[in-house]
Amino acid sequence: MPFSINVQDINNRMTPAGLMITMVLLMAISIAHITVGAMYTHECPQQHHISVYLVVCGVWCTVLLLVLFYCMTYLNEIPCSFWSGAVAAFTFCWFISGSFWTFSIYPPNYNSTLPGELYCNKTLYRFAFVTIILTCITLVILLVVGCCVLICKYRTRAVNTVGTPSATTPPPRSGSSVEFPVVRQSRLILQ
């Protein structure tokens, strides 16, 4: 069953200017992928898939950003469905393929003047290499931050529910008072 993410939730966490700057930055990177891949299409006989990887990656990301912008602007939601999973799977597989093609020839031969030797253009190879490394670093940072957010939410929920009598807790005996020192301590910490 498809569901959607309300754009207001995103806007509450990120300012519209911050969201727009992020989208413009990602669009510039996508256009750079297309440009570098197209300019050096036949400049890497050592691994001709690198330029194809860059062009497809750039076009794919540009289309995704335009669809995302349209959904956020006009539909006021980001639809999440089977197609989102398929898009994510293709993006992941394409990234792995590009990484394999790029790293399989490391270090490449940059010298195109040697007869009979396969080479790869320095600009093309370094651009692909650096963008793949930066993407990996960004994904690791997002993963760590996401885990920290989940841990903080879990701990906050655990602190708020500690000491709260549950349905299975027997009622206190008459005439006795029940104290929950953990709750009292957590309130002091939160204040």
N, C-alpha and C positions, 0 to 999 in steps of 0.2 A: 504494500500500500504506500503510495508516494506521500511524502510530507514536505513541508517547506520551512525555511528559516525566515523569520520576520526580519526585515531590514531595520526596523526600529531597535531590535536587540543589538544589532551591529552598531548602529548610530549611537546608542547609549554608551558603548564601550570605546568607540573611536570617533573622533570628530569628522565631519564631512570633508574638511580640508585635508586631514591626515589620510583619509580613505582615497581622496582624489590624487594626492601626491603619490601614494603607493601605486595606484593604477597607472598613472602617467609614467612612473619609473619602470614598472613592469612592461608597459607598452614600448618604452624606449629600448629596453633590453631585447624585447622580441624583434623589433625592427632592426636592431644591430645584428641579431642572429641571421635574419633574412639577408641583410646587406653583405655581411662577411661571407656567408655561405654561397651567395650568388656571384660575388666578385671573384672568388677563388674556386669556382666549380671544377675546373680541370687542372688545378694546381697541386693536387695531392695524389699522384698515382700510387704512392705507397699504401694509401687507404682511402679510396675514392668515396667511401660512405660518410666520411666526416662532413663534407660539404652538404651532402643530402640530409644528414642528421640536423645540421644547423638550420637549413632552410625549412624543413618540415617542423622542427621545434618552434621556430619563429612564427610561422604561419599558424600553427596549432594554438600557440599561446595568445596570439593576436585575436584569433576568432573567439577563444574562450573568454578573453577579457572584454571583448565587445558584447558577447552574449550576457556576461555577468553584469556589465554596465547597463544594458537594456533592461534586464530583469530587475535590477535594483532601482532604476530610475522610473520605469513605466509600470511595472507589475508590483513594485514595492515588496518583493519577496524573491528569495533564491530557491527555485524548485529543486528538491532532492528526490531522486527516483533511481530506477534501474539505470537510466542513461548516465547519471552522475557517477555511478559505480563503474560503468563501462568506460567513461571518459578517463576516470582516475586510473583504471587498469591499463588503458592504452598509453597514457602519459608515463606511468611507471615503467612499462615495458620499453617504451621508446627511449627513456632516459637510461635504462640499463644497457640497451643496445648501443646508444651513442657513447656511453662510458667504455664499453668493451672495445668499440672501434677506435676510440681515441687512445686508450691506454695500451692496446695491443701492439702498437708500433713505438711505444716509448723506449728510448729516446729516438725521435725520427731523424732521418737524414734531411737536413735543410739545403744541402748543396745540389742545385739543379743543373750544374754545369758538367758533372761527371757523366760520361756516356754509358748508357746501359744500366745505370743505378736508379733505383726508385727513390723518390724524394717526396717531401711534403712542404708546402709553403709555410714559412715561419709564423706569419700573422694568423693564418687559418688555424694552424695547430695550436698555437698558444691561446687564441681566443676560445677555442673549444675546451682546451685543458683547464683554463682559468674559470670559465663559466661552470663547468662540471664540478670543480672543487668548491667554488663559492656556493653552488646549489646544495652540495652535500653538507657544508658547514651550516648553511641556513636551516636545512632540514633537521640537523642535530640540535641546533639552538631551539627551534620550534618544538621539538620533541621534549627537550629538557624543561622548557618553560611550561609546556602543556602538562607534563607530569607534576611539576611543582604546583601548578594551579589546582590540579585534581587532588593532590595530597593536602593542600591547604583547605580546600572545600571539605574533604573528608574529615580532617581534624577539627574544623570548625563545627561541623555537624555532630561529631562525636562529643566534643566539649559541651555543646548545647543540649545533648540528650543524656549525658551522664548524670545520674542522680534522679532522673525523672522516673517515677514509678511506672512500671509497665503493667500490662494486663495480667501477666503471670506472677507478679510480685504480690505476696500475701499482704493484706491490709495490716497496718500497725495495731498492736494491742491497745486496748482502751487505757487511757491514762498515761501512755508513753508518747514521747515525741520522737520523730525520726529526723535526724540531721544528715545532710549530705555534704561532708566537708569538701569534696572534690568540686562541687558546684560553687561553693563559696569561694574557694581558691581561684577557680577559673574566672569568676566575676571580677575579682580583684585584679587579675592579670589583664582582662579585657578593658577595664576602666583605666 
